[in-house]
Amino acid sequence: MSRLRVRFAPSPTGYLHIGGARTALFNYLLARREKGVFVLRIEDTDVARSTQESVDAILQAMDWLGMHCDEGPVYQSDRFDLYRAKIDQLLTEGKAYRCYCSADDLERKREDALKEGRKPKYDGTCREGQQGTAEDRPFVVRFKAPQEGETTFVDRIKGSITFQNDELDDLIIQRTDGTPTYNFVVVVDDAEMGINLVLRGDDHINNTPRQIMLYEALGYPVPDFAHVPMILGADKSRLSKRHGATSVMAYKEMGYLPEALVNYLVRLGWSHGDQEIFSMDELIQLFNLENIGKSASVFNPEKLLWLNSHYIKTGDPERLADLLREHLAFEGIAVGEDRPLTSIVTALQDRSKTLIEMARQAVCFLVDEVTFDEAAVAKFLGEESRLPLKGLLNDLETCSDWREEALDPVFKKVLESQGLKFAKLAQPARVALTGSTNGPGICQIMQILGKEKTLDRLRNVLSRPA
């Protein structure tokens, strides 16, 4: 049995989006599980719309998600000589022909067919060469598709699929400017690269019979096909930006972890019992085509957020601290590598669904002056809070051990001495130290701030006019 070879072949006309990332992931996981080869091909034959910026964004997104190719990236724009040679082969063998019909002619034929209730496919005017071969007239090259019989393939996800050949027209394989078209180059590339399983979105199903015909006409072996159902928004329409389907790297900027997005993407259409949480290593061991569903998946932002929260909560604090620096920079806080953040991360892991949330909560620990929530100040820093805060300040000034477990009895002593319930001191202290009512435990806050900053902030609040 030949070694599995699969590919991911994005067009660099934009960023890598959710649907493309899932297709790449499915190919990557299958290749890793089967010890096959994962090829990355950049389909940049659309010269006008392809950009290096998009290429870089795609490569960056795949690297962030941890999907590293075994071969590539291969660029279609480097292979035009090969495509021209294969088009010439089909012309020489009488399996393709030049079509001189103008765009106006084709539109008129299309309108006539619709009026007469016929399928608006090309009528074959130039199929037998009756228009001559004048080289000075613009032409496209069309593939001479079989007009009788049927084309059947067994989709490894959807089962047997059959197309009637008379429903398919003669596909354009070369445009008037001499550039080859998608359906042609993808066949040549997949065959020449030895791709033996084409795993892609099911929006390509209608392309498959045409491509099979091209494989056979060019003398190539036909690969297996597996078409993954589409991803839909909550309203069951095709996924778009209004559903949250932004680029992969936008999720990074929004504070998501790559392992959360990988875990979420794989569950959009694939399952393994009731298991929800998967590491990349587990996915490589477990992923298969048999457990890919046949129906469309619905994108659920809340589920992705839940997964991200899980991975933040269970993540390595040192790694999260490194990732947090970038998000703090967006908040205007520059934190050098020499300044440890792990204690802040540990305090905020259970309270943060994204790294952006964590960064915003972390700001109060890193600035020199607190920005106060005025509503919290009005509620908790009134005259009645001054005596408890003074008591806390006095006892903390003599405290030499600044670990959380040592600060806790000091805090409790103040409560007992003043006959207060916990919240009557904890909330005013939290507002005094962080500016808001939200945050970790009060003694944990003090430990992170350190003695000097804690005492300074309490003094500053007590010096404010009541």
GIGI-V252376 format. One record per residue. N is the residue number from 1. RES is the residue in one small letter. PSI is psi in radians with two decimals (NA if undefined). D_FIRST is the distance of its C-alpha to the first C-alpha in Angstrom with 1 decimal. Layout:
n & res & psi & d_first
N & RES & PSI & D_FIRST
N & RES & PSI & D_FIRST
This chain:
n & res & psi & d_first
1 & m & 2.31 & 0.0
2 & s & 2.65 & 3.8
3 & r & 2.39 & 6.6
4 & l & 2.30 & 8.8
5 & r & 2.07 & 11.9
6 & v & 2.96 & 15.0
7 & r & 2.74 & 18.6
8 & f & 2.28 & 22.1
9 & a & 1.32 & 24.5
10 & p & 2.69 & 28.2
11 & s & 2.24 & 31.2
12 & p & 1.01 & 33.9
13 & t & 0.18 & 36.7
14 & g & -2.91 & 37.5
15 & y & 2.98 & 36.4
16 & l & 2.07 & 33.3
17 & h & 3.09 & 34.1
18 & i & -0.83 & 32.9
19 & g & -0.79 & 30.6
20 & g & -0.69 & 28.8
21 & a & -0.68 & 28.7
22 & r & -0.73 & 27.0
23 & t & -0.78 & 24.4
24 & a & -0.77 & 23.8
25 & l & -0.80 & 23.7
26 & f & -0.76 & 21.2
27 & n & -0.77 & 18.7
28 & y & -0.85 & 19.7
29 & l & -0.73 & 19.3
30 & l & -0.74 & 15.9
31 & a & -0.74 & 14.7
32 & r & -0.72 & 16.7
33 & r & -0.71 & 15.5
34 & e & 0.08 & 11.8
35 & k & 0.74 & 12.7
36 & g & -2.74 & 11.7
37 & v & 2.27 & 14.2
38 & f & 2.01 & 17.3
39 & v & 2.37 & 19.2
40 & l & 2.14 & 22.8
41 & r & 2.26 & 24.3
42 & i & 1.99 & 28.0
43 & e & 1.44 & 28.8
44 & d & 0.64 & 32.3
45 & t & -0.37 & 33.1
46 & d & 1.43 & 36.0
47 & v & -0.62 & 38.2
48 & a & -0.59 & 41.2
49 & r & -0.28 & 39.8
50 & s & 2.40 & 37.3
51 & t & 2.65 & 38.9
52 & q & -0.57 & 38.2
53 & e & -0.74 & 39.7
54 & s & -0.69 & 37.0
55 & v & -0.85 & 34.2
56 & d & -0.69 & 35.8
57 & a & -0.69 & 36.1
58 & i & -0.82 & 32.5
59 & l & -0.70 & 31.4
60 & q & -0.74 & 34.1
61 & a & -0.74 & 33.0
62 & m & -0.66 & 29.4
63 & d & -0.73 & 30.7
64 & w & -0.67 & 33.1
65 & l & -0.15 & 30.5
66 & g & 0.39 & 28.4
67 & m & 1.72 & 25.4
68 & h & 2.25 & 24.6
69 & c & 2.71 & 22.2
70 & d & -0.54 & 19.9
71 & e & 2.46 & 20.7
72 & g & -3.05 & 23.8
73 & p & 2.42 & 26.1
74 & v & 2.33 & 25.6
75 & y & 2.19 & 28.6
76 & q & -0.55 & 28.6
77 & s & -0.28 & 32.2
78 & d & -0.01 & 31.1
79 & r & 0.34 & 29.0
80 & f & -0.59 & 31.7
81 & d & -0.69 & 31.8
82 & l & -0.78 & 28.2
83 & y & -0.73 & 29.0
84 & r & -0.69 & 32.2
85 & a & -0.69 & 30.5
86 & k & -0.59 & 28.1
87 & i & -0.74 & 31.1
88 & d & -0.64 & 33.0
89 & q & -0.81 & 30.2
90 & l & -0.66 & 30.4
91 & l & -0.79 & 34.2
92 & t & -0.66 & 34.3
93 & e & 0.05 & 32.1
94 & g & 0.34 & 34.3
95 & k & 0.01 & 31.6
96 & a & 2.86 & 33.7
97 & y & 2.76 & 37.4
98 & r & 2.35 & 40.1
99 & c & 2.14 & 41.9
100 & y & 0.12 & 45.5
101 & c & 2.30 & 46.3
102 & s & 2.93 & 48.0
103 & a & -0.66 & 47.4
104 & d & -0.72 & 50.7
105 & d & -0.80 & 49.6
106 & l & -0.67 & 46.4
107 & e & -0.70 & 48.2
108 & r & -0.74 & 50.8
109 & k & -0.68 & 48.2
110 & r & -0.80 & 46.6
111 & e & -0.70 & 49.9
112 & d & -0.74 & 50.8
113 & a & -0.73 & 47.6
114 & l & -0.70 & 48.2
115 & k & -0.61 & 51.9
116 & e & 0.09 & 50.8
117 & g & 0.28 & 48.3
118 & r & 2.77 & 45.3
119 & k & 2.30 & 42.1
120 & p & 1.05 & 42.9
121 & k & 2.87 & 40.1
122 & y & 2.36 & 40.8
123 & d & 0.05 & 42.8
124 & g & 0.39 & 41.4
125 & t & -0.74 & 44.8
126 & c & 0.12 & 43.3
127 & r & -0.69 & 40.3
128 & e & 0.24 & 41.9
129 & g & 0.30 & 43.7
130 & q & -0.19 & 47.2
131 & q & 0.01 & 48.0
132 & g & -3.10 & 47.9
133 & t & 0.74 & 46.2
134 & a & 2.02 & 48.8
135 & e & -0.36 & 47.1
136 & d & -0.08 & 49.9
137 & r & 2.45 & 49.1
138 & p & 2.49 & 46.5
139 & f & 2.76 & 43.3
140 & v & 2.88 & 39.9
141 & v & 2.23 & 36.9
142 & r & 2.53 & 35.4
143 & f & 2.32 & 32.2
144 & k & 1.57 & 33.2
145 & a & 2.57 & 31.2
146 & p & 2.40 & 31.1
147 & q & -0.13 & 34.1
148 & e & 2.88 & 33.3
149 & g & -2.76 & 30.8
150 & e & 2.79 & 28.4
151 & t & 2.13 & 25.1
152 & t & 2.44 & 22.9
153 & f & 2.70 & 19.8
154 & v & 1.82 & 18.4
155 & d & 2.29 & 19.0
156 & r & -0.06 & 17.0
157 & i & -0.77 & 20.4
158 & k & -0.18 & 23.0
159 & g & -2.82 & 21.5
160 & s & 2.31 & 22.2
161 & i & 2.30 & 24.5
162 & t & 2.39 & 26.4
163 & f & 2.39 & 28.7
164 & q & 2.21 & 31.3
165 & n & -0.52 & 31.2
166 & d & -0.12 & 35.0
167 & e & -0.22 & 35.0
168 & l & 2.39 & 33.3
169 & d & -3.13 & 35.4
170 & d & 1.84 & 34.8
171 & l & 2.37 & 33.2
172 & i & 2.18 & 34.9
173 & i & -0.19 & 32.5
174 & q & 2.27 & 35.2
175 & r & 3.02 & 38.4
176 & t & -0.43 & 41.9
177 & d & 0.07 & 41.7
178 & g & -0.06 & 38.7
179 & t & 2.50 & 36.2
180 & p & 2.79 & 32.9
181 & t & 2.88 & 32.2
182 & y & -0.94 & 29.6
183 & n & -0.45 & 27.6
184 & f & -0.92 & 27.3
185 & v & -0.56 & 26.5
186 & v & -0.60 & 23.8
187 & v & -0.85 & 21.9
188 & v & -0.81 & 22.4
189 & d & -0.86 & 21.5
190 & d & -0.71 & 18.3
191 & a & -0.83 & 17.1
192 & e & -0.47 & 18.5
193 & m & -0.01 & 17.1
194 & g & 0.42 & 13.5
195 & i & 2.11 & 13.8
196 & n & -0.01 & 11.1
197 & l & 2.12 & 13.0
198 & v & 1.84 & 16.8
199 & l & 2.00 & 18.5
200 & r & 3.09 & 22.3
201 & g & 2.66 & 25.6
202 & d & 0.04 & 26.5
203 & d & -0.15 & 29.3
204 & h & 0.03 & 26.7
205 & i & -0.73 & 25.9
206 & n & -0.34 & 28.6
207 & n & -0.41 & 27.0
208 & t & -0.82 & 23.7
209 & p & -0.66 & 24.9
210 & r & -0.73 & 26.6
211 & q & -0.67 & 23.6
212 & i & -0.75 & 21.4
213 & m & -0.70 & 24.3
214 & l & -0.72 & 24.2
215 & y & -0.85 & 20.5
216 & e & -0.70 & 21.3
217 & a & -0.58 & 24.6
218 & l & -0.05 & 23.3
219 & g & 0.39 & 20.6
220 & y & 2.62 & 17.7
221 & p & 2.50 & 14.5
222 & v & 2.22 & 15.2
223 & p & 3.02 & 13.4
224 & d & 2.73 & 13.4
225 & f & 2.52 & 16.8
226 & a & 2.10 & 18.4
227 & h & 2.12 & 22.2
228 & v & 2.30 & 24.1
229 & p & 2.71 & 27.7
230 & m & 2.91 & 30.5
231 & i & 2.25 & 32.8
232 & l & 2.76 & 36.4
233 & g & 3.06 & 39.7
234 & a & -0.46 & 41.9
235 & d & 0.17 & 43.7
236 & k & 0.22 & 40.4
237 & s & 2.90 & 40.6
238 & r & 2.41 & 37.9
239 & l & 2.33 & 37.8
240 & s & -3.13 & 40.2
241 & k & -0.52 & 42.4
242 & r & -0.30 & 45.0
243 & h & -0.01 & 42.6
244 & g & 0.17 & 42.0
245 & a & 1.11 & 38.9
246 & t & -3.12 & 39.9
247 & s & 2.75 & 37.7
248 & v & -0.79 & 35.6
249 & m & -0.34 & 38.1
250 & a & -0.57 & 41.0
251 & y & -0.62 & 39.8
252 & k & -0.80 & 40.0
253 & e & -0.48 & 43.5
254 & m & 0.05 & 44.4
255 & g & 0.37 & 43.7
256 & y & 2.64 & 40.3
257 & l & 2.54 & 37.9
258 & p & -0.63 & 34.3
259 & e & -0.53 & 33.0
260 & a & -0.75 & 35.0
261 & l & -0.71 & 33.7
262 & v & -0.85 & 30.0
263 & n & -0.74 & 30.7
264 & y & -0.78 & 32.5
265 & l & -0.72 & 30.0
266 & v & -0.52 & 27.1
267 & r & -0.09 & 29.4
268 & l & 1.34 & 30.1
269 & g & -0.21 & 27.7
270 & w & 2.56 & 25.7
271 & s & 2.76 & 27.0
272 & h & 1.56 & 26.5
273 & g & -2.38 & 29.4
274 & d & 0.09 & 32.7
275 & q & 2.36 & 31.7
276 & e & -0.60 & 33.1
277 & i & 2.17 & 32.9
278 & f & 2.32 & 29.7
279 & s & 2.90 & 29.3
280 & m & -0.70 & 26.5
281 & d & -0.71 & 25.0
282 & e & -0.74 & 25.2
283 & l & -0.70 & 23.5
284 & i & -0.62 & 20.5
285 & q & -0.59 & 20.2
286 & l & -0.43 & 21.0
287 & f & 2.40 & 19.9
288 & n & 2.91 & 17.6
289 & l & -0.49 & 17.8
290 & e & -0.50 & 19.2
291 & n & 0.24 & 22.4
292 & i & 2.25 & 23.2
293 & g & 2.83 & 26.2
294 & k & -0.19 & 26.9
295 & s & 2.84 & 30.4
296 & a & 2.66 & 31.8
297 & s & 2.64 & 32.7
298 & v & 2.20 & 36.2
299 & f & 2.21 & 36.9
300 & n & 1.72 & 39.4
301 & p & -0.56 & 41.1
302 & e & -0.64 & 42.8
303 & k & -0.72 & 39.6
304 & l & -0.73 & 38.4
305 & l & -0.68 & 41.8
306 & w & -0.77 & 41.6
307 & l & -0.72 & 38.3
308 & n & -0.72 & 39.8
309 & s & -0.72 & 42.9
310 & h & -0.81 & 40.8
311 & y & -0.52 & 39.0
312 & i & -0.78 & 42.4
313 & k & -0.63 & 44.0
314 & t & 0.10 & 41.4
315 & g & 2.84 & 40.7
316 & d & 2.09 & 41.7
317 & p & -0.62 & 45.3
318 & e & -0.72 & 45.0
319 & r & -0.80 & 42.0
320 & l & -0.61 & 43.7
321 & a & -0.72 & 46.8
322 & d & -0.72 & 45.1
323 & l & -0.56 & 43.8
324 & l & -0.55 & 47.2
325 & r & -0.74 & 49.0
326 & e & -0.71 & 47.5
327 & h & -0.55 & 48.7
328 & l & -0.61 & 52.1
329 & a & -0.64 & 52.4
330 & f & -0.43 & 52.2
331 & e & 0.05 & 55.1
332 & g & 0.28 & 57.0
333 & i & 1.95 & 56.7
334 & a & 2.10 & 55.5
335 & v & 1.99 & 54.5
336 & g & 2.84 & 53.8
337 & e & -0.40 & 51.2
338 & d & -0.08 & 54.2
339 & r & 1.91 & 55.1
340 & p & 2.49 & 53.1
341 & l & 0.04 & 52.0
342 & t & -0.60 & 50.3
343 & s & -0.63 & 53.4
344 & i & -0.78 & 53.5
345 & v & -0.84 & 49.9
346 & t & -0.67 & 50.2
347 & a & -0.48 & 53.3
348 & l & -0.11 & 51.6
349 & q & -0.76 & 48.1
350 & d & -0.16 & 49.1
351 & r & 0.08 & 51.1
352 & s & 2.21 & 48.7
353 & k & -0.43 & 46.0
354 & t & 2.88 & 45.3
355 & l & -0.45 & 46.0
356 & i & -0.79 & 48.6
357 & e & -0.77 & 50.4
358 & m & -0.74 & 50.3
359 & a & -0.75 & 51.7
360 & r & -0.61 & 54.5
361 & q & -0.46 & 55.5
362 & a & -0.35 & 55.3
363 & v & -0.74 & 57.7
364 & c & -0.42 & 60.8
365 & f & -0.31 & 59.9
366 & l & -0.24 & 59.6
367 & v & 2.82 & 62.6
368 & d & -0.60 & 66.1
369 & e & 2.37 & 67.7
370 & v & 2.45 & 66.5
371 & t & 2.07 & 66.3
372 & f & 2.47 & 67.9
373 & d & 1.94 & 67.1
374 & e & -0.56 & 70.7
375 & a & -0.67 & 70.2
376 & a & -0.68 & 69.1
377 & v & -0.82 & 72.1
378 & a & -0.61 & 74.5
379 & k & -0.63 & 73.2
380 & f & -0.18 & 72.9
381 & l & 0.72 & 75.0
382 & g & -3.03 & 78.4
383 & e & -0.61 & 81.5
384 & e & -0.27 & 80.5
385 & s & -0.22 & 77.5
386 & r & -0.78 & 79.6
387 & l & -0.84 & 81.0
388 & p & -0.72 & 77.7
389 & l & -0.63 & 76.0
390 & k & -0.72 & 79.0
391 & g & -0.73 & 78.7
392 & l & -0.78 & 75.0
393 & l & -0.80 & 75.7
394 & n & -0.79 & 78.5
395 & d & -0.60 & 76.4
396 & l & -0.53 & 73.4
397 & e & -0.51 & 75.6
398 & t & 0.06 & 76.4
399 & c & 2.20 & 72.8
400 & s & -0.41 & 71.3
401 & d & 2.01 & 67.9
402 & w & 0.42 & 65.8
403 & r & 2.67 & 62.8
404 & e & -0.75 & 62.0
405 & e & -0.41 & 62.9
406 & a & -0.52 & 66.2
407 & l & -0.48 & 67.0
408 & d & -0.85 & 66.5
409 & p & -0.51 & 69.7
410 & v & -0.78 & 71.7
411 & f & -0.77 & 70.7
412 & k & -0.60 & 71.6
413 & k & -0.72 & 74.9
414 & v & -0.74 & 75.9
415 & l & -0.81 & 75.0
416 & e & -0.74 & 77.2
417 & s & -0.48 & 80.1
418 & q & 0.08 & 80.3
419 & g & 0.71 & 79.4
420 & l & 2.60 & 76.5
421 & k & 2.75 & 73.4
422 & f & -0.87 & 70.1
423 & a & -0.46 & 69.5
424 & k & -0.37 & 73.1
425 & l & -0.67 & 72.2
426 & a & -0.76 & 68.4
427 & q & -0.79 & 68.2
428 & p & -0.69 & 71.1
429 & a & -0.71 & 69.6
430 & r & -0.75 & 66.1
431 & v & -0.72 & 67.7
432 & a & -0.64 & 69.8
433 & l & -0.52 & 66.8
434 & t & -0.30 & 64.1
435 & g & -0.16 & 65.9
436 & s & 3.06 & 64.4
437 & t & -0.09 & 64.1
438 & n & 2.65 & 60.3
439 & g & 3.12 & 58.6
440 & p & -3.02 & 57.7
441 & g & 2.60 & 60.3
442 & i & -0.69 & 63.6
443 & c & -0.54 & 63.5
444 & q & -0.69 & 60.0
445 & i & -0.81 & 61.3
446 & m & -0.70 & 64.2
447 & q & -0.76 & 62.0
448 & i & -0.75 & 59.7
449 & l & -0.57 & 62.7
450 & g & 2.84 & 64.5
451 & k & -0.86 & 68.2
452 & e & -0.83 & 69.7
453 & k & -0.64 & 67.9
454 & t & -0.87 & 68.4
455 & l & -0.71 & 72.1
456 & d & -0.75 & 72.5
457 & r & -0.65 & 71.0
458 & l & -0.73 & 73.2
459 & r & -0.72 & 76.2
460 & n & -0.74 & 75.4
461 & v & -0.71 & 75.2
462 & l & -0.37 & 78.4
463 & s & -0.17 & 80.2
464 & r & 2.58 & 79.3
465 & p & 2.43 & 82.2
466 & a & NA & 81.8
